[in-house]
């Protein structure tokens, strides 16, 4: 019986030892895994000197800088149209005629009325000089003459305007109106007989939203592509930033205001493009060299301002910072960090210390 109790006691002790070993191993494993998980909550990096470059992507259309929509104030039927799409024209060249029969008749009537008014005025003047008629009669004849002359001048101008000439040299773009069509006046939108453009001088109208417009400077470099030239990238420069006009301060879509940025295309590459082509562009902004930078993901923001987590004594410490220019992948640091500081560049921080440093 004694031997049995001794054997049983040994088994109990051996089992307890095994349980202790297993428990210790489990604790070590769990603690080790927990430490690994804590270590893997975030990724660190160093504050470095580098360059900050900004760029803005935008889409727009290619347009001629100089173009004119040719129309006329004379109503009538187009008798002849002498140009077609893609024709080259020079300033002063006749491009169309309006039927002048009605216009000529109106001019003839006005000329006859002017001649009669002139005769009456001269006759009344002679009589007035002899005091044979009242001065008012002569004054009325002068008024009638001036009205007749104004009517004739207007009729003569209409007759002249029936011959339509090109106001500038360039290329006819789009299809002109056809002979036989009637030109109407007095409507809200004038009828365009033809459009003439100088295709050697082109620009891009880019649409930029209000959050980016302040970062764009006149003269900034612009790289752009067009679908008609796959694999090729072209360079232009910002020539004008539209500020809008009273009552039309920019186009609005989904509560976002957009402005037009014009990009000049160099003349030596303008033959690669046609009006109305879609251009996809990158506008380059500030380029700051050799400044303190951190990744964009390192900077966090709350109600107290901007901050990063600096690793001190192995622990993340919240540190307020002042940032400058924001680039595509990094941001300039003006205050709060020094070159070589170890910081958290991404990930989650569960229990940071606070060094109680306030905003700058």
Secondary structure in CASP SS format (residue, H / E / C, confidence):
PFRMAT SS
TARGET T0000
AUTHOR 0000-0000-0000
METHOD secondary structure of the structure
MODEL  1
X C 1.00
X H 1.00
X H 1.00
X H 1.00
X H 1.00
X H 1.00
X H 1.00
X H 1.00
X H 1.00
X H 1.00
X H 1.00
X H 1.00
X H 1.00
X H 1.00
X H 1.00
X H 1.00
X H 1.00
X H 1.00
X H 1.00
X H 1.00
X H 1.00
X H 1.00
X H 1.00
X H 1.00
X H 1.00
X H 1.00
X H 1.00
X H 1.00
X H 1.00
X H 1.00
X H 1.00
X H 1.00
X H 1.00
X H 1.00
X H 1.00
X H 1.00
X H 1.00
X H 1.00
X H 1.00
X C 1.00
X C 1.00
X E 1.00
X E 1.00
X E 1.00
X E 1.00
X E 1.00
X C 1.00
X E 1.00
X E 1.00
X E 1.00
X E 1.00
X E 1.00
X E 1.00
X E 1.00
X E 1.00
X E 1.00
X E 1.00
X E 1.00
X E 1.00
X E 1.00
X E 1.00
X E 1.00
X E 1.00
X E 1.00
X C 1.00
X C 1.00
X E 1.00
X E 1.00
X E 1.00
X E 1.00
X C 1.00
X C 1.00
X C 1.00
X C 1.00
X C 1.00
X E 1.00
X E 1.00
X E 1.00
X E 1.00
X E 1.00
X E 1.00
X C 1.00
X C 1.00
X C 1.00
X C 1.00
X C 1.00
X C 1.00
X E 1.00
X E 1.00
X C 1.00
X C 1.00
X C 1.00
X C 1.00
X E 1.00
X E 1.00
X E 1.00
X E 1.00
X E 1.00
X C 1.00
X C 1.00
X H 1.00
X H 1.00
X H 1.00
X H 1.00
X H 1.00
X H 1.00
X H 1.00
X H 1.00
X H 1.00
X H 1.00
X H 1.00
X H 1.00
X H 1.00
X H 1.00
X H 1.00
X H 1.00
X H 1.00
X H 1.00
X H 1.00
X H 1.00
X H 1.00
X H 1.00
X H 1.00
X H 1.00
X H 1.00
X H 1.00
X H 1.00
X H 1.00
X H 1.00
X C 1.00
X C 1.00
X C 1.00
X C 1.00
X C 1.00
X H 1.00
X H 1.00
X H 1.00
X H 1.00
X H 1.00
X H 1.00
X H 1.00
X H 1.00
X H 1.00
X H 1.00
X H 1.00
X H 1.00
X H 1.00
X H 1.00
X H 1.00
X H 1.00
X H 1.00
X H 1.00
X H 1.00
X H 1.00
X H 1.00
X H 1.00
X H 1.00
X H 1.00
X H 1.00
X H 1.00
X H 1.00
X C 1.00
X E 1.00
X E 1.00
X E 1.00
X C 1.00
X C 1.00
X C 1.00
X C 1.00
X E 1.00
X E 1.00
X E 1.00
X E 1.00
X C 1.00
X C 1.00
X C 1.00
X C 1.00
X C 1.00
X C 1.00
X C 1.00
X C 1.00
X E 1.00
X E 1.00
X C 1.00
X C 1.00
X C 1.00
X C 1.00
X C 1.00
X C 1.00
X C 1.00
X C 1.00
X C 1.00
X C 1.00
X E 1.00
X E 1.00
X E 1.00
X E 1.00
X C 1.00
X C 1.00
X C 1.00
X C 1.00
X E 1.00
X E 1.00
X E 1.00
X E 1.00
X E 1.00
X E 1.00
X E 1.00
X E 1.00
X H 1.00
X H 1.00
X H 1.00
X H 1.00
X C 1.00
X C 1.00
X C 1.00
X C 1.00
X C 1.00
X C 1.00
X C 1.00
X E 1.00
X E 1.00
X E 1.00
X E 1.00
X E 1.00
X E 1.00
X H 1.00
X H 1.00
X H 1.00
X C 1.00
X C 1.00
X C 1.00
X C 1.00
X E 1.00
X E 1.00
X E 1.00
X E 1.00
X E 1.00
X E 1.00
X E 1.00
X E 1.00
X C 1.00
X C 1.00
X C 1.00
X E 1.00
X C 1.00
X C 1.00
X E 1.00
X C 1.00
X C 1.00
X E 1.00
X E 1.00
X E 1.00
X C 1.00
X C 1.00
X E 1.00
X E 1.00
X E 1.00
X E 1.00
X E 1.00
X E 1.00
X E 1.00
X E 1.00
X E 1.00
X E 1.00
X C 1.00
X H 1.00
X H 1.00
X H 1.00
X H 1.00
X H 1.00
X H 1.00
X C 1.00
X C 1.00
X C 1.00
X C 1.00
X C 1.00
X E 1.00
X E 1.00
X E 1.00
X E 1.00
X E 1.00
X E 1.00
X E 1.00
X E 1.00
X E 1.00
X E 1.00
X E 1.00
X E 1.00
X E 1.00
X E 1.00
X E 1.00
X E 1.00
X E 1.00
X E 1.00
X H 1.00
X H 1.00
X H 1.00
X C 1.00
X E 1.00
X E 1.00
X E 1.00
X C 1.00
X C 1.00
X E 1.00
X E 1.00
X E 1.00
X E 1.00
X E 1.00
X E 1.00
X E 1.00
X E 1.00
X C 1.00
X C 1.00
X E 1.00
X E 1.00
X E 1.00
X E 1.00
X E 1.00
X E 1.00
X C 1.00
X E 1.00
X E 1.00
X E 1.00
X E 1.00
X E 1.00
X C 1.00
X C 1.00
X C 1.00
X E 1.00
X E 1.00
X E 1.00
X E 1.00
X E 1.00
X E 1.00
X C 1.00
X C 1.00
X C 1.00
X C 1.00
X C 1.00
X C 1.00
X E 1.00
X E 1.00
X E 1.00
X E 1.00
X E 1.00
X E 1.00
X C 1.00
X C 1.00
X C 1.00
X C 1.00
X C 1.00
X E 1.00
X E 1.00
X C 1.00
X C 1.00
X C 1.00
X C 1.00
X C 1.00
X C 1.00
END
